[in-house]
């Protein structure tokens, strides 16, 4: 995750968490667990809450909503501020003269008897 994408960094329980939003449709979370570094890329805020925040709260034994509410509001503000990714029309290649595909039977050689 690039430093400019990080919107929130702090601790939930005893776990340090870094959250980044590179564009409005992607949320990246990185944290250190006892088994090593972990990361998750979520496509929506609901998936982020379910896959990252809920798991960290369960692991830490926390029940405080204030610990996660700060992260959620930071993600929502960043999603509103960041633009949606735009598909580059030059990246989509088109054939100048597309050939028509033959039927599968037309491609086979004739059967010999």
VENJOMO-V462674 format. One line per field, one symbol per residue. phi: phi as a letter, one per 40 degrees, with the letter a starting at -180 (. if undefined). burial: b if it has 24 or more other ideal C-beta (glycine too) atoms within 12 Angstrom, else e. Layout:
BEGIN
phi = ???
burial = ???
END
This chain:
BEGIN
phi = .cccccbaaabbgbccbbbbbcacbabbbbabbdchcbaabbcacccccccbccccccccgcbccccccccccccccccccccccbcccccccbccbccccccccccccccbb
burial = beeeeebbeeebeebebbbbbeeeebbbbbbeeeeeeeebebeebeebbeebbbbbbeeeeeeeeebbeebbebbbebbeeeeeeeeeeeeeeeeeeeeeeeeeeeeeeeeee
END
